[in-house]
Amino acid sequence: MILVAEADVYERLRKKISQWPIKVPRTRETIRFLKMLFTEEEAEFLTHFTAPYRDAETLEQIVEKTGEPRKRVQAIVNRLVSRGLLFRFTSRRDGNAYYSLMPMVPGIFEFYFVSVRDSDEKRKVSELFEKYYMSGGGMEIGASNYPWARVMPIEKTVALDKEISAEHQILPFEKMSEFITTSRRIAVMNCACRIHIKCDHPLETCLVFDYFAEFMVERGFGRYLRIEEALDLLDEMEKAGLVHSTTNVQTRPQFICNCCTCACGILRGLSVLHNPRAFARSNFLPVRDAEICSKCRRCVRVCPMEANVYHAPHDGEPESIIFLDERCIGCGLCAYHCSNDAIKLIKVKNEIPEKTPREAMMRVEAERVH
């Protein structure tokens, strides 16, 4: 009976986290890694939290809801926050600390892997999470016709035309500098994906903003950046051949990730799982000036999606770089790394995301395909 009760509390926790639009599919690994992340006491405790976007509560409200002694509630909350499994923020409106259950992605996965020190448990969680990702979790991240994440173009590669039509104006949400300069707080933290799957790309790469920045810095897992430092970091990421991605919103993005196809859950949704809904591509595509292209193949080497293919001269056909636009995600890395400045990004569509994270997540839920 104890085993049944234990399994039941973790299944209830899975369903509770799945109230977020990005749900937690029931796979062979799901309950196993939930048991490793949360004690039975913690799992039961978290099932008392209410629906997403309305679940932020003070310690006193949690005490009242659970009926548990304040000292015990405080101890559980502190443990969960320290391991990145419960979000805490101090409201600028009333100065009170609030606590909130997070979705698995983006949320628990990122904060757990960044927060918890290396251990046998963490390595086992990583192994289970990868099996979970490949057997359903990764497809759930892209289970809606409205993707929750979006690729951002490298600003300096975008071609600006003084006579550009209104529908092709470069809008504020298409500029990472706009997100950075309008945020109250900016911090950088290690990439959870590259902790989960190690690769040769830089580790300290993920920008988080406002309450999320404060959450990581207060707990010692991030450091604040000035605006100039954050913009410099983006330059470094572009040189490293990483793709900028963020929440699919116009304002108040929670993060800017700098992604690779070898580790990152966002890009792997397309490159490994071949899910066309894994993320929203940018509104831009590269255009090459064939007359000044030197065929140096830097664009071929840097493209994360293999959208540029080198065609060697043979049978009377000239040497060329073939562009496969169906593979392109509009990141701008090919233009940034072009040795002859032969490539520019141009705006080819005008898809406008939802304004805020809450509105975006509600649309993710409304446009679910399975």
C-alpha positions in Angstrom: 0.0 0.0 0.0 2.9 2.3 0.7 4.2 1.9 -2.9 0.8 2.6 -4.3 0.4 5.7 -2.2 3.9 6.9 -3.1 3.2 6.4 -6.9 -0.1 8.2 -6.5 1.5 11.4 -5.0 4.0 11.6 -7.8 1.3 11.1 -10.4 -0.7 13.9 -8.8 2.4 16.1 -8.9 2.9 15.3 -12.6 -0.7 16.3 -13.3 -0.3 19.4 -11.2 2.8 20.5 -13.2 0.9 19.6 -16.4 -1.6 22.3 -15.7 1.0 24.5 -17.4 0.5 24.7 -21.2 3.8 22.8 -21.6 2.8 19.6 -19.9 4.7 16.6 -18.5 3.9 13.5 -20.5 3.6 10.2 -18.7 6.5 8.2 -19.9 8.5 5.3 -18.2 11.0 7.8 -16.9 8.6 10.5 -15.7 7.7 9.2 -12.3 11.3 7.9 -11.8 12.9 11.3 -12.2 10.2 13.1 -10.3 11.0 10.8 -7.4 14.7 11.8 -7.7 13.8 15.5 -7.8 11.3 15.6 -5.0 10.9 13.7 -1.7 7.4 12.3 -1.1 6.8 15.0 1.4 7.8 17.7 -1.1 5.7 16.2 -3.8 2.6 16.2 -1.6 3.4 19.7 -0.5 3.5 21.0 -4.1 0.2 19.4 -5.1 -1.5 22.1 -2.9 -0.4 24.9 -5.3 -3.1 26.4 -7.5 -3.4 26.9 -11.3 -0.6 28.6 -13.3 -0.3 32.4 -13.3 -2.5 32.5 -10.2 -0.4 30.3 -7.9 2.1 32.8 -6.5 1.5 32.8 -2.8 3.2 34.1 0.4 4.4 31.8 3.1 1.4 32.7 5.2 -1.0 31.8 2.4 0.8 28.5 1.9 0.6 27.7 5.7 -3.1 28.5 5.7 -3.7 26.3 2.6 -1.7 23.3 3.8 -2.7 23.5 7.5 1.0 22.7 8.3 3.0 24.4 11.0 4.8 27.5 9.7 8.2 26.2 10.7 7.7 23.0 8.7 6.4 24.9 5.6 9.4 27.3 5.8 11.8 24.3 5.9 10.2 22.6 2.8 10.1 25.9 0.9 13.7 26.6 1.6 14.8 23.2 0.5 12.9 23.4 -2.8 14.1 27.0 -3.5 17.7 26.0 -2.9 17.5 23.2 -5.4 15.8 25.4 -8.0 12.5 23.4 -7.8 10.3 26.2 -6.5 10.4 29.8 -7.8 10.7 32.7 -5.3 10.5 36.4 -6.0 10.0 39.6 -4.0 7.1 41.6 -5.3 7.9 45.2 -6.2 4.3 46.0 -5.5 4.1 45.0 -1.8 7.6 43.9 -0.9 6.4 40.4 0.1 8.2 37.2 -0.9 6.0 34.9 -3.2 6.5 31.3 -4.1 5.3 29.6 -7.4 5.3 26.2 -8.9 7.1 26.2 -12.2 6.5 24.3 -15.5 9.0 21.5 -16.2 10.3 23.5 -19.2 11.1 26.3 -19.2 11.6 26.2 -15.4 12.3 23.2 -13.3 14.7 21.7 -15.8 16.8 24.8 -16.2 16.9 25.9 -12.6 17.6 22.4 -11.2 20.5 21.7 -13.5 22.1 25.1 -12.9 21.5 25.0 -9.1 22.4 21.5 -8.0 26.0 20.5 -7.6 27.4 17.5 -9.6 26.5 14.2 -7.9 25.5 10.7 -8.7 21.9 11.8 -8.3 22.2 14.6 -10.8 23.9 12.4 -13.3 21.0 9.9 -12.9 18.4 12.6 -13.3 20.2 13.7 -16.4 20.1 10.2 -17.9 16.4 9.9 -17.1 15.6 13.3 -18.4 17.3 12.6 -21.7 15.2 9.4 -22.1 12.1 11.4 -21.1 13.0 14.0 -23.7 13.4 11.5 -26.5 10.3 9.5 -25.6 7.8 12.3 -25.4 9.0 15.2 -23.4 10.8 16.8 -26.3 7.7 16.6 -28.6 5.6 18.1 -25.8 7.8 21.2 -25.8 6.6 21.7 -29.4 3.0 20.4 -29.1 1.3 23.6 -30.2 0.9 25.5 -33.5 2.0 28.5 -31.4 5.6 27.7 -30.3 6.6 29.0 -26.9 10.2 29.8 -28.1 11.4 31.9 -31.0 14.7 32.3 -32.8 16.0 35.9 -32.8 18.1 37.2 -35.7 21.5 38.7 -35.2 20.7 42.4 -35.4 23.8 43.6 -37.1 23.2 41.2 -40.1 19.8 42.6 -40.9 19.6 44.7 -44.1 17.9 48.1 -43.6 16.2 49.8 -46.5 15.3 53.4 -46.2 12.3 52.8 -48.4 11.2 49.6 -46.7 7.4 49.0 -46.7 5.5 49.2 -43.4 4.9 45.5 -43.2 8.6 44.8 -43.4 9.8 47.3 -40.8 12.1 45.9 -38.1 9.9 45.8 -35.0 11.1 46.2 -31.4 10.4 42.5 -30.5 12.8 41.5 -33.3 15.7 43.3 -31.7 17.5 41.7 -28.8 18.9 45.0 -27.8 15.4 46.2 -27.1 14.8 43.3 -24.7 18.1 44.1 -22.9 17.7 47.8 -22.7 14.1 47.7 -21.4 14.7 45.1 -18.7 15.0 46.1 -15.0 17.6 43.5 -14.2 19.9 41.3 -16.3 21.9 38.3 -15.2 23.9 35.6 -16.9 23.9 32.0 -15.8 25.2 28.7 -17.0 23.4 26.8 -19.7 21.3 24.0 -18.2 21.3 22.2 -21.5 25.1 22.1 -21.6 25.3 20.9 -18.0 22.8 18.2 -19.0 24.6 17.3 -22.2 28.2 18.5 -22.2 29.6 19.9 -25.5 32.5 22.2 -26.5 30.5 25.4 -26.6 30.7 28.1 -23.9 28.8 27.3 -20.7 28.0 30.7 -19.1 25.7 31.8 -21.9 22.0 32.3 -20.8 20.6 35.7 -20.0 17.7 35.9 -17.6 15.7 39.0 -16.7 14.0 40.8 -13.9 12.6 38.4 -11.2 14.4 35.4 -12.8 17.7 37.3 -12.7 17.2 38.1 -9.1 16.2 34.5 -8.3 19.5 33.2 -9.7 21.8 35.9 -8.4 20.3 35.7 -4.8 21.0 32.0 -4.7 24.6 32.3 -6.1 24.0 30.8 -9.5 24.1 33.9 -11.7 25.7 37.3 -11.8 24.3 40.6 -12.8 25.3 42.3 -16.0 25.2 45.9 -17.1 23.5 46.6 -20.4 26.8 47.0 -22.1 28.1 43.7 -20.7 24.9 41.9 -21.8 25.3 43.3 -25.4 29.0 42.3 -25.3 28.0 38.7 -24.3 25.7 38.5 -27.3 28.7 39.4 -29.5 30.7 36.6 -27.9 27.9 34.1 -28.5 27.6 35.1 -32.2 31.4 34.6 -32.6 31.0 31.2 -31.0 28.3 30.3 -33.6 25.4 30.1 -31.2 21.7 30.8 -32.0 19.8 33.4 -30.0 16.4 32.2 -28.9 13.9 33.6 -26.4 10.3 33.4 -25.3 7.8 33.9 -28.2 6.6 37.3 -26.9 6.8 41.0 -27.7 7.7 42.2 -24.2 9.0 41.0 -20.9 11.0 37.9 -22.1 12.1 35.6 -19.3 15.4 34.7 -21.0 17.7 34.8 -24.0 19.4 31.5 -24.6 22.3 31.0 -26.9 21.7 27.6 -28.4 23.5 24.8 -30.2 22.1 21.7 -31.9 24.4 19.4 -29.9 22.9 20.1 -26.5 20.0 22.6 -26.4 16.5 21.3 -26.0 15.0 24.1 -28.2 17.0 23.5 -31.3 17.2 19.7 -30.9 13.4 19.7 -31.1 13.9 20.4 -34.8 17.4 19.0 -35.5 16.9 15.7 -33.6 13.2 15.2 -33.2 12.3 16.8 -36.5 9.3 18.6 -35.0 8.3 21.6 -37.2 6.6 23.1 -34.2 9.7 23.0 -31.9 10.1 26.8 -32.1 9.2 29.8 -34.2 11.7 30.7 -36.8 12.6 34.4 -37.1 10.9 36.6 -39.7 14.1 36.8 -41.7 16.0 34.9 -44.4 19.6 35.4 -45.7 20.2 36.7 -49.2 23.6 36.1 -50.8 25.3 38.3 -53.3 26.8 35.7 -55.6 29.1 38.2 -57.2 31.1 38.9 -54.1 30.7 35.4 -52.5 34.2 33.9 -52.3 32.9 30.3 -51.7 35.0 30.3 -48.5 32.4 27.9 -46.9 32.3 29.6 -43.6 28.5 29.8 -43.9 28.4 26.1 -44.5 30.5 25.3 -41.4 28.6 27.7 -39.1 25.0 26.9 -40.1 23.4 24.8 -37.3 20.7 23.5 -39.5 22.8 22.7 -42.6 20.9 25.1 -44.7 24.0 26.0 -46.7 25.5 23.3 -48.8 28.8 23.5 -50.8 28.5 22.3 -54.4 31.9 21.5 -55.9 32.4 22.1 -59.6 31.9 19.1 -61.8 30.5 18.0 -65.1 30.6 21.6 -66.3 28.6 22.9 -63.3 30.2 25.8 -61.4 31.3 25.9 -57.8 28.5 27.3 -55.7 26.8 27.5 -52.3 23.3 26.1 -52.4 20.8 27.6 -49.9 18.0 25.3 -48.6 15.5 27.8 -47.3 13.2 25.1 -45.9 16.0 24.3 -43.4 16.8 27.9 -42.5 15.7 29.3 -39.1 16.6 32.9 -39.8 19.3 33.2 -37.1 21.8 35.2 -39.1 24.9 33.2 -38.2 25.8 32.7 -41.9 25.7 36.5 -42.5 27.6 37.3 -39.3 30.4 34.9 -40.2 30.6 35.7 -44.0 34.2 36.7 -44.7 33.2 39.0 -47.7 30.0 40.5 -46.2 28.1 38.8 -49.0 25.1 37.8 -47.0 22.4 39.9 -45.4 19.2 39.1 -43.6 16.0 40.4 -45.1 12.6 40.4 -43.6 10.3 38.0 -45.5 7.3 37.7 -43.2 5.6 39.6 -40.4 4.5 37.1 -37.8 3.8 39.0 -34.6 3.9 37.1 -31.3 1.7 37.6 -28.3 2.5 40.6 -26.1 3.3 39.0 -22.7 4.5 35.6 -21.4 1.0 34.9 -19.9 -0.7 35.7 -23.2 1.8 33.5 -25.1 1.3 30.5 -22.8 -2.4 30.8 -23.1 -2.1 30.7 -26.8 0.2 27.7 -26.6 -2.6 25.9 -24.7 -5.3 27.1 -27.1 -3.5 25.9 -30.2 -2.3 22.5 -28.9 -2.4 19.8 -31.6 -2.2 16.8 -29.3 
